[in-house]
Amino acid sequence: MALRIGVLMDPIATINTKKDTTLGLLRAASAAGHQLTYLEQADLTVRNGETMASLRPLVVYDDDTAWYAMGERYDASLSALDVVLMRKDPPFDMEFFYTTQLLEDAERRGTLIVNRCASLRDCNEKLFATQFPECCPPLLVSRDPTALKAFYAEHGDVIFKPLDGMGGQSIFRVKENDPNLNVILETLTDDGGVTIMAQQYLPAIKDGDKRVLIINGEAVPFCLARLPMAGENRGNLAAGGSGIVQPLTDRDRWIAEQVGPTLREKGLLFVGLDIIGDYLTEINVTSPTCMREIDRAKNTQIAEQLIACIEREVSESRGR
């Protein structure tokens, strides 16, 4: 069954072709015989109550120097596509929010959006993890400086981070008796006006911030452990970390089993869990990455698994 698959992403000309997860998904979809179409956020409009799009046929190649070609633009209802891969990178700002609303019109008309629009809006990547307290380290979500300082006093070594950050941005480790505590809290909370997260520091970060990929509630058996560079507390690759592919631990698999049913229920077909040591720290639902590194090391064919999952979802929806 050949599908018309659209991809909404950041400019394809600017991607890192050796590691970009979206490109891997597009290559797998093309190899499976599906027809690809390209669009960006600015290509969406609403006319007479229906989301329309300026679309371009897309061909991708297994060549990291000349990786794509596009045809002439044409205008059509977004619902003319069977599937839209929502692969716009964070940050989750108001334009991202509006885009999910525009995509949702096509979703109501029968187009499969990966991941489901309402869940992209509802599942903040840090707050969503707190729905599974048995999986998380001690943490506090608040904008009250007194409560945040009390948490710090209790645990002594704490990570403070914004709820809308990405790539390790604006993450602060505050050790016992740190003289910068007040200014860090003033800055992150905007003097008590912005809610943030405080989390007990996890020494296991030295062994990596593990990215565990989940397809329709089922964990890929290998993860990418992102190791902080010397002098850093953040394992994010964007913050200079390096990656090592390794098998999931029993605890990793247990965490995935706790989270998986909720992901399926929410239509989150492709998700990245962040796990440090034995604890879940984030659930990444917006354009998760690290697929190519795991595939390259272990030939796991994650992209092919996700495309097959999408095929099943479309087939089942048409059979209902």
C-alpha positions as CSV (number, residue, x, y, z in Angstrom):
1,M,0.0,0.0,0.0
2,A,1.7,3.1,-1.2
3,L,1.0,6.1,1.0
4,R,1.3,9.8,0.4
5,I,3.6,10.9,3.2
6,G,4.2,14.6,3.9
7,V,7.0,15.8,6.1
8,L,6.9,19.1,7.9
9,M,10.4,20.0,9.0
10,D,13.0,22.6,9.3
11,P,14.7,23.5,5.9
12,I,16.0,20.2,4.5
13,A,18.9,22.0,2.9
14,T,20.4,22.8,6.3
15,I,20.3,19.3,8.0
16,N,23.3,17.2,9.1
17,T,22.9,14.4,6.7
18,K,25.0,11.9,8.6
19,K,22.9,12.0,11.7
20,D,19.5,13.6,10.9
21,T,16.7,11.3,12.0
22,T,14.1,12.8,9.7
23,L,16.3,12.1,6.7
24,G,16.6,8.5,7.8
25,L,12.8,8.2,8.1
26,L,12.3,9.7,4.6
27,R,14.8,7.3,3.1
28,A,13.0,4.3,4.7
29,A,9.6,5.6,3.5
30,S,11.0,6.0,0.0
31,A,12.5,2.5,0.0
32,A,9.1,1.1,1.0
33,G,7.5,2.7,-2.1
34,H,5.8,5.6,-0.5
35,Q,5.3,9.0,-2.2
36,L,7.0,11.9,-0.3
37,T,5.9,15.5,-0.1
38,Y,7.7,18.4,1.6
39,L,6.4,21.4,3.5
40,E,7.5,23.9,6.2
41,Q,5.4,25.8,8.7
42,A,5.1,28.8,6.5
43,D,3.4,26.7,3.8
44,L,0.3,26.2,5.9
45,T,-2.9,28.3,5.5
46,V,-6.5,28.1,6.4
47,R,-9.2,28.8,3.7
48,N,-12.9,28.4,4.2
49,G,-12.3,26.4,7.4
50,E,-9.8,23.9,5.8
51,T,-6.1,23.7,6.2
52,M,-4.4,24.1,2.9
53,A,-0.7,23.7,2.1
54,S,1.9,24.7,-0.5
55,L,3.4,21.4,-1.2
56,R,6.5,20.2,-3.1
57,P,7.1,16.6,-4.3
58,L,10.2,15.3,-2.6
59,V,12.8,12.6,-3.6
60,V,15.5,11.6,-1.2
61,Y,18.8,9.9,-2.1
62,D,21.2,7.7,-0.2
63,D,23.9,10.3,-0.7
64,D,25.1,12.6,2.0
65,T,26.3,15.3,-0.4
66,A,23.3,15.4,-2.7
67,W,20.5,14.1,-0.6
68,Y,17.2,15.4,-2.0
69,A,15.4,16.9,-5.0
70,M,12.1,18.7,-5.1
71,G,9.5,19.3,-7.8
72,E,7.3,22.2,-8.5
73,R,5.0,23.7,-5.8
74,Y,1.3,23.0,-5.9
75,D,-1.5,23.9,-3.5
76,A,-3.8,21.3,-2.0
77,S,-5.7,20.4,1.1
78,L,-3.4,19.0,3.7
79,S,-5.9,16.2,4.1
80,A,-5.0,15.0,0.6
81,L,-2.0,13.4,2.3
82,D,-2.3,10.0,4.1
83,V,0.3,10.9,6.7
84,V,2.2,13.9,7.9
85,L,5.4,13.4,9.8
86,M,5.6,16.4,12.2
87,R,9.3,16.8,12.4
88,K,9.7,20.5,13.2
89,D,12.4,20.8,15.8
90,P,11.8,22.5,19.2
91,P,11.5,25.0,20.7
92,F,7.8,24.6,21.4
93,D,6.8,28.2,20.9
94,M,3.5,29.8,19.8
95,E,4.3,29.1,16.1
96,F,4.7,25.4,17.0
97,F,1.5,25.5,18.9
98,Y,-0.4,27.2,16.0
99,T,1.1,24.6,13.6
100,T,-0.3,21.7,15.6
101,Q,-3.8,23.4,15.4
102,L,-3.5,23.7,11.6
103,L,-2.4,20.1,11.3
104,E,-5.3,19.0,13.5
105,D,-7.8,20.0,10.8
106,A,-6.2,17.4,8.5
107,E,-6.1,14.9,11.4
108,R,-9.9,15.3,11.8
109,R,-10.3,14.7,8.1
110,G,-8.5,11.4,8.3
111,T,-4.8,12.2,7.9
112,L,-2.5,10.4,10.3
113,I,-0.2,13.0,12.1
114,V,2.9,11.5,13.7
115,N,2.8,12.4,16.6
116,R,-0.9,13.2,17.4
117,C,-1.4,17.0,17.5
118,A,-3.2,17.2,20.9
119,S,-0.5,15.1,22.5
120,L,2.2,17.3,21.1
121,R,0.5,20.2,22.8
122,D,-0.3,18.5,26.0
123,C,2.8,16.5,26.7
124,N,5.5,19.0,27.8
125,E,8.7,16.9,27.7
126,K,9.7,17.6,31.3
127,L,6.3,17.8,32.9
128,F,5.0,14.7,31.1
129,A,7.6,12.6,32.8
130,T,6.2,13.6,36.2
131,Q,3.1,11.5,35.4
132,F,5.3,8.5,36.2
133,P,6.6,9.3,39.7
134,E,7.8,5.7,40.3
135,C,10.2,6.2,37.4
136,C,11.5,9.7,38.3
137,P,14.1,11.0,40.7
138,P,13.1,13.4,43.5
139,L,11.9,16.6,41.9
140,L,9.9,19.7,42.4
141,V,8.0,21.9,39.8
142,S,7.4,25.4,41.1
143,R,8.1,29.1,40.6
144,D,8.1,29.8,44.3
145,P,11.7,30.7,45.4
146,T,11.0,29.6,48.9
147,A,9.8,26.1,47.8
148,L,12.7,25.8,45.4
149,K,15.3,26.7,48.1
150,A,13.7,24.2,50.5
151,F,14.1,21.5,47.9
152,Y,17.7,22.5,47.4
153,A,18.3,22.5,51.2
154,E,16.9,19.0,51.4
155,H,18.9,17.5,48.7
156,G,22.1,19.6,48.7
157,D,23.1,18.9,45.0
158,V,20.4,19.9,42.6
159,I,19.7,20.6,38.9
160,F,17.5,23.6,38.1
161,K,16.1,23.8,34.5
162,P,13.4,25.6,32.5
163,L,10.4,23.6,31.4
164,D,10.7,24.7,27.8
165,G,14.5,24.2,27.2
166,M,16.1,22.0,24.6
167,G,19.6,20.7,24.0
168,G,20.7,21.2,27.5
169,Q,20.1,25.0,27.4
170,S,19.9,26.9,30.7
171,I,20.5,23.9,32.9
172,F,22.2,24.7,36.2
173,R,23.8,22.4,38.7
174,V,23.8,24.0,42.2
175,K,26.0,22.2,44.8
176,E,25.8,22.7,48.6
177,N,26.6,26.3,49.7
178,D,26.7,27.6,46.2
179,P,26.7,31.4,46.4
180,N,25.0,31.7,43.0
181,L,21.7,30.1,44.2
182,N,19.7,33.3,44.4
183,V,20.8,34.7,41.1
184,I,20.2,31.4,39.3
185,L,16.6,31.1,40.7
186,E,16.0,34.8,40.0
187,T,17.1,34.3,36.4
188,L,15.3,31.0,35.7
189,T,12.0,32.0,37.4
190,D,12.1,35.6,36.2
191,D,11.8,36.7,39.8
192,G,9.1,34.2,40.6
193,G,7.1,34.7,37.4
194,V,8.1,31.5,35.5
195,T,7.7,27.9,36.6
196,I,10.8,25.7,36.5
197,M,11.9,22.2,37.6
198,A,14.3,21.3,40.4
199,Q,15.7,17.8,40.3
200,Q,18.1,15.9,42.5
201,Y,21.5,15.7,40.9
202,L,22.1,12.2,39.6
203,P,25.9,11.2,39.7
204,A,25.1,8.5,37.1
205,I,25.2,11.2,34.5
206,K,28.9,10.4,34.2
207,D,27.8,7.1,32.6
208,G,25.6,9.0,30.1
209,D,22.2,10.5,29.6
210,K,20.5,7.6,27.8
211,R,18.1,8.1,24.9
212,V,15.7,5.2,24.6
213,L,13.5,5.2,21.5
214,I,10.0,4.0,21.7
215,I,7.9,2.9,18.7
216,N,4.1,2.7,19.5
217,G,4.9,1.9,23.1
218,E,7.7,-0.7,22.5
219,A,11.3,0.1,23.3
220,V,14.1,-0.3,20.8
221,P,16.5,-2.8,22.5
222,F,19.5,-0.4,22.3
223,C,20.0,3.1,23.5
224,L,22.4,6.0,22.9
225,A,24.2,6.9,26.1
226,R,25.3,10.6,25.7
227,L,28.4,11.2,27.8
228,P,29.2,14.7,29.1
229,M,32.5,16.2,28.0
230,A,35.1,17.0,30.6
231,G,33.9,19.6,33.1
232,E,30.2,19.4,32.0
233,N,27.1,18.2,33.7
234,R,25.1,17.8,30.5
235,G,25.2,14.8,28.2
236,N,23.3,16.4,25.4
237,L,25.1,16.1,22.0
238,A,24.2,19.7,21.4
239,A,26.2,20.6,24.5
240,G,29.3,18.7,23.4
241,G,28.5,15.3,24.7
242,S,29.6,12.1,22.9
243,G,27.4,9.0,22.3
244,I,27.9,5.3,23.0
245,V,25.3,2.8,21.8
246,Q,24.6,0.1,24.4
247,P,21.8,-2.4,25.3
248,L,19.0,-1.4,27.5
249,T,19.3,-2.4,31.2
250,D,16.5,-4.2,33.0
251,R,15.6,-0.9,34.7
252,D,15.5,0.9,31.2
253,R,13.1,-1.8,30.0
254,W,10.9,-1.5,33.1
255,I,10.6,2.3,32.7
256,A,9.6,1.8,29.1
257,E,7.0,-0.7,30.1
258,Q,5.5,1.8,32.6
259,V,5.3,4.6,30.0
260,G,4.5,2.6,26.9
261,P,0.7,2.1,27.4
262,T,0.2,5.8,27.9
263,L,2.2,6.7,24.8
264,R,0.0,4.3,22.7
265,E,-3.2,5.8,24.2
266,K,-2.0,9.3,23.3
267,G,-1.1,8.5,19.7
268,L,2.6,9.1,20.4
269,L,4.1,6.7,17.9
270,F,7.7,7.8,18.1
271,V,9.1,9.0,21.4
272,G,12.5,9.4,23.0
273,L,12.9,8.7,26.8
274,D,15.8,10.3,28.6
275,I,17.1,8.1,31.4
276,I,20.0,8.9,33.7
277,G,21.0,5.9,35.8
278,D,17.8,4.3,37.0
279,Y,15.6,7.4,36.5
280,L,13.4,8.9,33.8
281,T,14.1,12.6,33.4
282,E,12.3,13.5,30.2
283,I,9.9,12.2,27.5
284,N,10.7,13.7,24.2
285,V,7.7,13.8,21.9
286,T,8.6,16.6,19.5
287,S,11.0,15.3,16.7
288,P,13.0,12.8,18.8
289,T,16.5,12.1,17.5
290,C,19.5,9.6,18.0
291,M,18.0,7.0,15.6
292,R,20.8,7.1,13.1
293,E,23.5,6.6,15.7
294,I,21.8,3.5,17.1
295,D,21.0,2.1,13.6
296,R,24.6,2.6,12.4
297,A,26.0,0.8,15.4
298,K,23.5,-2.1,15.7
299,N,21.7,-2.3,12.4
300,T,18.4,-2.0,14.3
301,Q,16.4,-0.5,11.3
302,I,14.4,1.8,13.6
303,A,13.2,3.9,10.6
304,E,11.9,0.8,8.8
305,Q,10.1,-0.3,12.0
306,L,8.4,3.1,12.4
307,I,7.3,3.2,8.7
308,A,5.9,-0.3,9.1
309,C,4.0,0.9,12.2
310,I,2.6,3.9,10.3
311,E,1.5,1.6,7.5
312,R,-0.4,-0.5,10.0
313,E,-2.0,2.5,11.7
314,V,-3.3,3.8,8.3
315,S,-4.6,0.4,7.3
316,E,-6.4,-0.1,10.6
317,S,-7.9,3.3,10.5
318,R,-9.3,2.6,7.0
319,G,-10.7,-0.7,8.2
320,R,-12.6,0.8,11.1
